[in-house]
């Protein structure tokens, strides 16, 4: 007689071909954040084939489905998979290559949604074997502020029923397929978008007495911010970086203004607010000293992501039981960000990593690149482990 774990493992293996087909369909038909209409329809059809009840149209394209076991009101665990793709033109030469030019599942959200649908199949088949309810959340817009998670929460996704705990996973191309990673406590950073408009006085480049170059003012601002934020010790792990400068002049034309865009990331909410004010003051003072001005706008992004220690330690132990201790790794903190953080600050949660790389097969490209891909054997673990972790939470 199979144990429950063996039943999950067997079903994950049996359903692997179907889960691969689902992932390949999603990969070939990517849609950008908050535009996942065909993706939403496809996921709804998959749920209908399983006779799993769902609600569609949350934040336009989001879906919430419910799988009830015995005594469904006893406990609820939520599982999340995001659905959106990125504005990247895929260069992989594979049969499931993106058919939507300039759009690609380069961050693995096709894997996340396919794994969640796979977990749904497993849990739906085993619903007579567990007590409680599993809530499946297919989320739009992870890649775009203000983040689909925050909007789904505002529309009540965490209510009726409210989950006791929540789990989410993310592909990890630098980790070999077959392995997963966990970290308790603080895991990922908050993220904010920074927009500066630096103004000076334009003019003919050959007549320096007649202009005050905003390019030089902008350069001084960047140097000052770098010195204060990146060359000195901070109150929490911090990253301040600028990736875009636009000054529409020419070889002999000094523009009136320069626009700068960047990101600020940290792991302390008090320091985050303090740093915003500090950045604005430094930029404003530097510009004023050079006879210019700086309009500094901070667009608030995602908060830091914290993994609940009890939920994460239960998940880690369950993963070791499912995969073997040698296949479960400790993760370092990351300065990347994820809007699952909104869920983690509302419900005791665990956000873990799924190994998808395979160096021997050359599957090593990172996320957000035009050559990102996965070893599809990861989908068996992606679906099976998520189902197993949900069952473990319901029984804890």
Secondary structure as UniProt FT lines:
FT   HELIX           4..14
FT   HELIX           16..28
FT   TURN            33..34
FT   HELIX           37..49
FT   TURN            50..51
FT   STRAND          54..58
FT   TURN            59..61
FT   STRAND          62..68
FT   TURN            72..73
FT   STRAND          76..82
FT   TURN            95..96
FT   TURN            101..102
FT   HELIX           109..125
FT   HELIX           127..129
FT   STRAND          133..139
FT   TURN            142..143
FT   TURN            145..146
FT   HELIX           148..154
FT   TURN            155..158
FT   STRAND          165..176
FT   TURN            177..178
FT   STRAND          180..182
FT   STRAND          185..188
FT   STRAND          190..199
FT   STRAND          203..204
FT   TURN            205..206
FT   HELIX           208..210
FT   HELIX           214..229
FT   STRAND          238..246
FT   TURN            251..252
FT   STRAND          253..254
FT   STRAND          257..266
FT   HELIX           269..289
FT   TURN            290..291
FT   STRAND          293..300
FT   STRAND          305..307
FT   HELIX           309..323
FT   HELIX           325..327
FT   STRAND          328..330
FT   HELIX           340..344
FT   TURN            345..346
FT   STRAND          349..358
FT   HELIX           359..361
FT   TURN            367..368
FT   TURN            370..371
FT   TURN            376..377
FT   HELIX           378..394
//
